[in-house]
Amino acid sequence: MPSPATAPPPPASLKRIVAASLIGTTIEWYDNSFGRG
C-alpha cells in the first residue's frame, strides 16, 4: 500500500491528461468514421 507521502498528481494535471486522451480518442474516432466518407 503506497504511503500518503507519495501524493498523486495534482487535479489540474490529471484533468489535463484525461482531457488530452479524450480529445485524441475523439479525433481518431472522427477520422476513422467520417474521414473516409
PDB file of N, H, CA, C and O in Angstrom:
ATOM      1  N   MET A   1       0.867  -1.207   0.000  1.00  0.00           N
ATOM      2  CA  MET A   1       0.000   0.000   0.000  1.00  0.00           C
ATOM      3  C   MET A   1       0.891   1.241   0.000  1.00  0.00           C
ATOM      4  O   MET A   1       1.765   1.364   0.858  1.00  0.00           O
ATOM      5  N   PRO A   2       0.691   2.155  -0.935  1.00  0.00           N
ATOM      6  CA  PRO A   2       1.531   3.361  -1.005  1.00  0.00           C
ATOM      7  C   PRO A   2       1.280   4.266   0.185  1.00  0.00           C
ATOM      8  O   PRO A   2       0.158   4.363   0.681  1.00  0.00           O
ATOM      9  N   SER A   3       2.327   4.923   0.636  1.00  0.00           N
ATOM     10  H   SER A   3       3.239   4.844   0.233  1.00  0.00           H
ATOM     11  CA  SER A   3       2.179   5.823   1.779  1.00  0.00           C
ATOM     12  C   SER A   3       1.587   7.155   1.322  1.00  0.00           C
ATOM     13  O   SER A   3       1.742   7.538   0.163  1.00  0.00           O
ATOM     14  N   PRO A   4       0.908   7.861   2.231  1.00  0.00           N
ATOM     15  CA  PRO A   4       0.298   9.159   1.869  1.00  0.00           C
ATOM     16  C   PRO A   4       1.330  10.185   1.427  1.00  0.00           C
ATOM     17  O   PRO A   4       0.979  11.189   0.806  1.00  0.00           O
ATOM     18  N   ALA A   5       2.602   9.945   1.741  1.00  0.00           N
ATOM     19  H   ALA A   5       2.888   9.130   2.245  1.00  0.00           H
ATOM     20  CA  ALA A   5       3.637  10.912   1.371  1.00  0.00           C
ATOM     21  C   ALA A   5       3.779  10.985  -0.150  1.00  0.00           C
ATOM     22  O   ALA A   5       4.052  12.051  -0.700  1.00  0.00           O
ATOM     23  N   THR A   6       3.591   9.840  -0.830  1.00  0.00           N
ATOM     24  H   THR A   6       3.370   8.974  -0.383  1.00  0.00           H
ATOM     25  CA  THR A   6       3.670   9.848  -2.288  1.00  0.00           C
ATOM     26  C   THR A   6       2.303  10.246  -2.843  1.00  0.00           C
ATOM     27  O   THR A   6       1.437   9.404  -3.077  1.00  0.00           O
ATOM     28  N   ALA A   7       2.137  11.545  -3.044  1.00  0.00           N
ATOM     29  H   ALA A   7       2.840  12.229  -2.854  1.00  0.00           H
ATOM     30  CA  ALA A   7       0.834  12.051  -3.471  1.00  0.00           C
ATOM     31  C   ALA A   7       0.655  11.849  -4.963  1.00  0.00           C
ATOM     32  O   ALA A   7       1.635  11.878  -5.707  1.00  0.00           O
ATOM     33  N   PRO A   8      -0.572  11.645  -5.417  1.00  0.00           N
ATOM     34  CA  PRO A   8      -0.856  11.555  -6.858  1.00  0.00           C
ATOM     35  C   PRO A   8      -0.674  12.918  -7.496  1.00  0.00           C
ATOM     36  O   PRO A   8      -0.545  13.916  -6.786  1.00  0.00           O
ATOM     37  N   PRO A   9      -0.659  12.985  -8.825  1.00  0.00           N
ATOM     38  CA  PRO A   9      -0.500  14.279  -9.497  1.00  0.00           C
ATOM     39  C   PRO A   9      -1.643  15.216  -9.133  1.00  0.00           C
ATOM     40  O   PRO A   9      -2.740  14.758  -8.813  1.00  0.00           O
ATOM     41  N   PRO A  10      -1.398  16.523  -9.176  1.00  0.00           N
ATOM     42  CA  PRO A  10      -2.438  17.497  -8.827  1.00  0.00           C
ATOM     43  C   PRO A  10      -3.655  17.347  -9.729  1.00  0.00           C
ATOM     44  O   PRO A  10      -3.524  16.929 -10.880  1.00  0.00           O
ATOM     45  N   PRO A  11      -4.829  17.679  -9.226  1.00  0.00           N
ATOM     46  CA  PRO A  11      -6.072  17.516 -10.014  1.00  0.00           C
ATOM     47  C   PRO A  11      -6.011  18.236 -11.355  1.00  0.00           C
ATOM     48  O   PRO A  11      -6.522  17.726 -12.351  1.00  0.00           O
ATOM     49  N   ALA A  12      -5.398  19.408 -11.394  1.00  0.00           N
ATOM     50  H   ALA A  12      -4.983  19.822 -10.584  1.00  0.00           H
ATOM     51  CA  ALA A  12      -5.332  20.146 -12.655  1.00  0.00           C
ATOM     52  C   ALA A  12      -4.546  19.335 -13.691  1.00  0.00           C
ATOM     53  O   ALA A  12      -4.955  19.220 -14.847  1.00  0.00           O
ATOM     54  N   SER A  13      -3.423  18.782 -13.260  1.00  0.00           N
ATOM     55  H   SER A  13      -3.091  18.876 -12.321  1.00  0.00           H
ATOM     56  CA  SER A  13      -2.606  17.995 -14.194  1.00  0.00           C
ATOM     57  C   SER A  13      -3.367  16.755 -14.627  1.00  0.00           C
ATOM     58  O   SER A  13      -3.340  16.384 -15.800  1.00  0.00           O
ATOM     59  N   LEU A  14      -4.043  16.116 -13.688  1.00  0.00           N
ATOM     60  H   LEU A  14      -4.064  16.417 -12.734  1.00  0.00           H
ATOM     61  CA  LEU A  14      -4.793  14.907 -14.018  1.00  0.00           C
ATOM     62  C   LEU A  14      -5.907  15.231 -15.001  1.00  0.00           C
ATOM     63  O   LEU A  14      -6.130  14.495 -15.962  1.00  0.00           O
ATOM     64  N   LYS A  15      -6.603  16.332 -14.759  1.00  0.00           N
ATOM     65  H   LYS A  15      -6.422  16.930 -13.979  1.00  0.00           H
ATOM     66  CA  LYS A  15      -7.664  16.739 -15.691  1.00  0.00           C
ATOM     67  C   LYS A  15      -7.097  16.955 -17.086  1.00  0.00           C
ATOM     68  O   LYS A  15      -7.707  16.563 -18.082  1.00  0.00           O
ATOM     69  N   ARG A  16      -5.926  17.581 -17.150  1.00  0.00           N
ATOM     70  H   ARG A  16      -5.431  17.899 -16.342  1.00  0.00           H
ATOM     71  CA  ARG A  16      -5.322  17.856 -18.456  1.00  0.00           C
ATOM     72  C   ARG A  16      -4.990  16.557 -19.176  1.00  0.00           C
ATOM     73  O   ARG A  16      -5.204  16.430 -20.382  1.00  0.00           O
ATOM     74  N   ILE A  17      -4.465  15.597 -18.425  1.00  0.00           N
ATOM     75  H   ILE A  17      -4.290  15.701 -17.446  1.00  0.00           H
ATOM     76  CA  ILE A  17      -4.112  14.306 -19.034  1.00  0.00           C
ATOM     77  C   ILE A  17      -5.366  13.623 -19.562  1.00  0.00           C
ATOM     78  O   ILE A  17      -5.381  13.130 -20.690  1.00  0.00           O
ATOM     79  N   VAL A  18      -6.422  13.592 -18.745  1.00  0.00           N
ATOM     80  H   VAL A  18      -6.410  13.992 -17.828  1.00  0.00           H
ATOM     81  CA  VAL A  18      -7.663  12.935 -19.161  1.00  0.00           C
ATOM     82  C   VAL A  18      -8.257  13.653 -20.367  1.00  0.00           C
ATOM     83  O   VAL A  18      -8.703  13.009 -21.317  1.00  0.00           O
ATOM     84  N   ALA A  19      -8.265  14.974 -20.333  1.00  0.00           N
ATOM     85  H   ALA A  19      -7.903  15.497 -19.561  1.00  0.00           H
ATOM     86  CA  ALA A  19      -8.829  15.734 -21.449  1.00  0.00           C
ATOM     87  C   ALA A  19      -8.038  15.475 -22.729  1.00  0.00           C
ATOM     88  O   ALA A  19      -8.619  15.302 -23.800  1.00  0.00           O
ATOM     89  N   ALA A  20      -6.717  15.449 -22.615  1.00  0.00           N
ATOM     90  H   ALA A  20      -6.245  15.590 -21.745  1.00  0.00           H
ATOM     91  CA  ALA A  20      -5.885  15.227 -23.796  1.00  0.00           C
ATOM     92  C   ALA A  20      -6.166  13.859 -24.401  1.00  0.00           C
ATOM     93  O   ALA A  20      -6.288  13.730 -25.619  1.00  0.00           O
ATOM     94  N   SER A  21      -6.270  12.841 -23.556  1.00  0.00           N
ATOM     95  H   SER A  21      -6.171  12.946 -22.566  1.00  0.00           H
ATOM     96  CA  SER A  21      -6.520  11.500 -24.095  1.00  0.00           C
ATOM     97  C   SER A  21      -7.908  11.418 -24.712  1.00  0.00           C
ATOM     98  O   SER A  21      -8.098  10.763 -25.736  1.00  0.00           O
ATOM     99  N   LEU A  22      -8.884  12.086 -24.088  1.00  0.00           N
ATOM    100  H   LEU A  22      -8.730  12.619 -23.256  1.00  0.00           H
ATOM    101  CA  LEU A  22     -10.234  12.078 -24.646  1.00  0.00           C
ATOM    102  C   LEU A  22     -10.259  12.771 -25.999  1.00  0.00           C
ATOM    103  O   LEU A  22     -10.882  12.283 -26.941  1.00  0.00           O
ATOM    104  N   ILE A  23      -9.583  13.907 -26.096  1.00  0.00           N
ATOM    105  H   ILE A  23      -9.076  14.304 -25.330  1.00  0.00           H
ATOM    106  CA  ILE A  23      -9.554  14.639 -27.363  1.00  0.00           C
ATOM    107  C   ILE A  23      -8.879  13.803 -28.440  1.00  0.00           C
ATOM    108  O   ILE A  23      -9.355  13.735 -29.573  1.00  0.00           O
ATOM    109  N   GLY A  24      -7.766  13.165 -28.080  1.00  0.00           N
ATOM    110  H   GLY A  24      -7.379  13.220 -27.160  1.00  0.00           H
ATOM    111  CA  GLY A  24      -7.065  12.328 -29.050  1.00  0.00           C
ATOM    112  C   GLY A  24      -7.944  11.185 -29.535  1.00  0.00           C
ATOM    113  O   GLY A  24      -7.982  10.881 -30.727  1.00  0.00           O
ATOM    114  N   THR A  25      -8.651  10.555 -28.600  1.00  0.00           N
ATOM    115  H   THR A  25      -8.620  10.802 -27.632  1.00  0.00           H
ATOM    116  CA  THR A  25      -9.529   9.445 -28.981  1.00  0.00           C
ATOM    117  C   THR A  25     -10.656   9.943 -29.881  1.00  0.00           C
ATOM    118  O   THR A  25     -11.013   9.288 -30.861  1.00  0.00           O
ATOM    119  N   THR A  26     -11.215  11.104 -29.544  1.00  0.00           N
ATOM    120  H   THR A  26     -10.926  11.636 -28.749  1.00  0.00           H
ATOM    121  CA  THR A  26     -12.311  11.653 -30.349  1.00  0.00           C
ATOM    122  C   THR A  26     -11.834  11.952 -31.766  1.00  0.00           C
ATOM    123  O   THR A  26     -12.532  11.649 -32.733  1.00  0.00           O
ATOM    124  N   ILE A  27     -10.652  12.542 -31.891  1.00  0.00           N
ATOM    125  H   ILE A  27     -10.085  12.788 -31.105  1.00  0.00           H
ATOM    126  CA  ILE A  27     -10.135  12.878 -33.219  1.00  0.00           C
ATOM    127  C   ILE A  27      -9.914  11.603 -34.029  1.00  0.00           C
ATOM    128  O   ILE A  27     -10.251  11.548 -35.212  1.00  0.00           O
ATOM    129  N   GLU A  28      -9.349  10.580 -33.392  1.00  0.00           N
ATOM    130  H   GLU A  28      -9.076  10.625 -32.431  1.00  0.00           H
ATOM    131  CA  GLU A  28      -9.124   9.326 -34.115  1.00  0.00           C
ATOM    132  C   GLU A  28     -10.448   8.720 -34.550  1.00  0.00           C
ATOM    133  O   GLU A  28     -10.581   8.251 -35.680  1.00  0.00           O
ATOM    134  N   TRP A  29     -11.432   8.730 -33.648  1.00  0.00           N
ATOM    135  H   TRP A  29     -11.323   9.111 -32.730  1.00  0.00           H
ATOM    136  CA  TRP A  29     -12.735   8.155 -33.974  1.00  0.00           C
ATOM    137  C   TRP A  29     -13.387   8.939 -35.112  1.00  0.00           C
ATOM    138  O   TRP A  29     -13.972   8.364 -36.030  1.00  0.00           O
ATOM    139  N   TYR A  30     -13.273  10.256 -35.027  1.00  0.00           N
ATOM    140  H   TYR A  30     -12.798  10.722 -34.281  1.00  0.00           H
ATOM    141  CA  TYR A  30     -13.862  11.100 -36.067  1.00  0.00           C
ATOM    142  C   TYR A  30     -13.198  10.823 -37.409  1.00  0.00           C
ATOM    143  O   TYR A  30     -13.878  10.675 -38.424  1.00  0.00           O
ATOM    144  N   ASP A  31     -11.872  10.753 -37.412  1.00  0.00           N
ATOM    145  H   ASP A  31     -11.319  10.873 -36.588  1.00  0.00           H
ATOM    146  CA  ASP A  31     -11.143  10.471 -38.653  1.00  0.00           C
ATOM    147  C   ASP A  31     -11.556   9.114 -39.215  1.00  0.00           C
ATOM    148  O   ASP A  31     -11.811   8.987 -40.413  1.00  0.00           O
ATOM    149  N   ASN A  32     -11.622   8.113 -38.362  1.00  0.00           N
ATOM    150  H   ASN A  32     -11.416   8.216 -37.389  1.00  0.00           H
ATOM    151  CA  ASN A  32     -11.929   6.775 -38.840  1.00  0.00           C
ATOM    152  C   ASN A  32     -13.370   6.687 -39.331  1.00  0.00           C
ATOM    153  O   ASN A  32     -13.654   5.952 -40.277  1.00  0.00           O
ATOM    154  N   SER A  33     -14.276   7.420 -38.708  1.00  0.00           N
ATOM    155  H   SER A  33     -14.045   8.017 -37.939  1.00  0.00           H
ATOM    156  CA  SER A  33     -15.688   7.295 -39.065  1.00  0.00           C
ATOM    157  C   SER A  33     -16.045   8.140 -40.273  1.00  0.00           C
ATOM    158  O   SER A  33     -16.754   7.676 -41.166  1.00  0.00           O
ATOM    159  N   PHE A  34     -15.559   9.387 -40.313  1.00  0.00           N
ATOM    160  H   PHE A  34     -14.983   9.764 -39.588  1.00  0.00           H
ATOM    161  CA  PHE A  34     -16.018  10.326 -41.329  1.00  0.00           C
ATOM    162  C   PHE A  34     -14.926  10.713 -42.321  1.00  0.00           C
ATOM    163  O   PHE A  34     -15.222  11.263 -43.381  1.00  0.00           O
ATOM    164  N   GLY A  35     -13.677  10.432 -41.990  1.00  0.00           N
ATOM    165  H   GLY A  35     -13.436   9.985 -41.128  1.00  0.00           H
ATOM    166  CA  GLY A  35     -12.579  10.872 -42.857  1.00  0.00           C
ATOM    167  C   GLY A  35     -12.561  10.125 -44.178  1.00  0.00           C
ATOM    168  O   GLY A  35     -12.009  10.622 -45.159  1.00  0.00           O
ATOM    169  N   ARG A  36     -13.161   8.929 -44.220  1.00  0.00           N
ATOM    170  H   ARG A  36     -13.610   8.526 -43.422  1.00  0.00           H
ATOM    171  CA  ARG A  36     -13.110   8.136 -45.450  1.00  0.00           C
ATOM    172  C   ARG A  36     -14.434   8.215 -46.234  1.00  0.00           C
ATOM    173  O   ARG A  36     -14.613   7.523 -47.236  1.00  0.00           O
ATOM    174  N   GLY A  37     -15.337   9.053 -45.768  1.00  0.00           N
ATOM    175  H   GLY A  37     -15.191   9.615 -44.954  1.00  0.00           H
ATOM    176  CA  GLY A  37     -16.565   9.341 -46.484  1.00  0.00           C
ATOM    177  C   GLY A  37     -17.425   8.156 -46.743  1.00  0.00           C
ATOM    178  O   GLY A  37     -18.491   8.286 -47.344  1.00  0.00           O
TER     179      GLY A  37
END
